[in-house]
Amino acid sequence: MKYCAFLRGVNVKGTNMKMAEVCQVFKNAGMSDVVSVLASGNIVFSSDKKGHELKLILEKAMSEHFSYEAYLFIKSQQETEQFWNGNPFEKNDDLHVYAFAGNDGVENILMTEFENAVKSENEDAEIVNHIFYWQVSKGNTLDSAFGKILGKKSMKDQFTSRNINTFEKILKKF
């Protein structure tokens, strides 16, 4: 079965890794057809194992190889397609749209945080098929109140986010 692993915190805040090396770690852990998409930690691969097993195997392999606490979220090809197909927002060159891959139920935690945060102009969020989508003006991603919440240490094992355009690129690798 084909999967995509979404790694959290790759090539930000001093956690630097080459995607070729990450792919090798995946291969050494028994994955096949391994390919990376962009440098933000998106690895498409094949395995006969189930998603929850893969999460444990790959987090352990990544943590050991790179000497850091690895968090990743495994989505099947079908689940990954839902991120792209479920986007509720219109394309707008002035806005970014992010979709969040994470633990079951994290979309509700994120929506509560979003609803309690001060919003900037054009900032919006929706949940579609248990996926949390966030729209924000370009340049405001890290400055927005909600953007700051996303960096909380208490949330680091809960989710990771990607720009919606990243999903289009990932789907071409399946």
N, C-alpha and C positions, 0 to 999 in steps of 0.2 A: 504494500500500500504506500502511496505517496503522501508525504507530510512536509510541512514547513515548520522549522523551529525559529521562534522569535526570541533572540537573546536580549536580555535587559542590560542597559548600561555599558554597551560596547563602544569603544572609541570616544568616550566622554569621561571627563574628570579623571584622567590618568590611567584608565583601563584601556590600554592600547593593544590590539592584536591584529595580526594579518589574517585575512579571510582564508588564504591558502592553508595556513596553519590550523585554523578552526576546522576546515574541511577535513584535514588529516586526522584530527582528534575524533571527528565523527566516524571516519572510515575505520580507525583503530578500535572504535567502540562497536563495530559490527554493522554500520549503516552502509548502504550502497547507493549508487547514482547521486553522489553528493555534489552539490553546486551551491555557491554563494550568490546572493543578489544584493548589490550595493555593499558599502562598507559598514552598514549599520547593524549587522548581525542577523541576517535572514538566510537560513540554510535550508534548501530544498533537498530532500533525500527520500530513499525508499527503505522500508523495513516491514517485517512480518509481525512485529510486536505491536501492542496496543499503546495509545498515546500516553497513558499514565505511567506505564513501564518505561517508555522512552524518556520521559521527563526525568525520572530518577537516574537512569543510566547515564544520560548525557550531562545532567547537572554535575554528577560525580566526576565524570571524565573531564569536563571543562574546568571544574574547580581544582582538580589535581594537576592538570597540565599547566594551567595559567596561574596557579596559586592565588586565586581569589574566590569569593563566594558567588558562584554562578547561579543565575536565575534565568530559566527559559520557559517558553510556553509553546506547546506542541499543538498544531492544528492540522487536520487532514486537508487534502486537496479540496474537498467539498466545503469544509468549514472556511477555508481561506477564500474561496470564491464568494462566500456569503458576505465577507467584509467589503469586497468591491461592489457586489450587486445590491447590498442593502443601504448604501450611502444615501441619506435623506436630503443632502444639500446640493443645490445647484452649483455648477462650476462657476467660479468667479476668480479672476486673476489677482484680486486684492485680498483674497482670503485663503487661509490654509484650512484643510479638513483633516482631522486625525481620527483614526479608529484604534480601539484599545483591545489587545489580546491579553487575556488574564484568567484568573481563577473563576470558577463558577460563582455567579452572584456579584462579582466585582463591579458590574455595570451599575448596580443599585447604589453601592458605596460611592462610586464616582458621581452619579447623578445628585446624590445628597450633598456632596462636597461642592458640586457646581452650583446647585440651587442656593447654597449658603454663601457663595463667594460674590464679591462685587464684580459686575460684568462690565467689560468695555463695549464700545459700539460694535455692532455686528457679531458679538460673541453669542453663541447658541450651542445647545447640546440636545441630542435625542438618543433614545435607545431603540434600536431596530433588531428584532430577532436576538435578543440578549447581548447585542453588541453596542457599546457606548461610542457615539460619534461626537466630536467636538469641533466646532467651527470658530476660528479666531482670525482677526486681521493680521496680515503678514507683518512681521516685526514685533508683534505683541505676545507671541507664544510664551516666552519666558518671563515677560514683565506682568502678565495678567495675574490676578489674584489666584485663579484656578491653576495656572501654569506653575505657580510657586508651590501649591499644594502637592502637585504631582511629584515634586522632588523630595517629599518627606521620606525619611528613612523607614518609617513604620509602614510605608506602602510598597517598598522595593520588591517584596516577594509576591505582590498581588497582581501586577500587570506590567505591560510595556505598551508603548504607543508607536504608531507609524503614520506618516503622511499617507493619505488615501492613494496618492499616485504610486507609492511603493508597492501596493497590492497589485496594481496593474502589471508592474514589472515582474513581480513574483509569479503571477499566473502564467506568464509567458515561459517560465522555466519548468512548469509541470509538464 
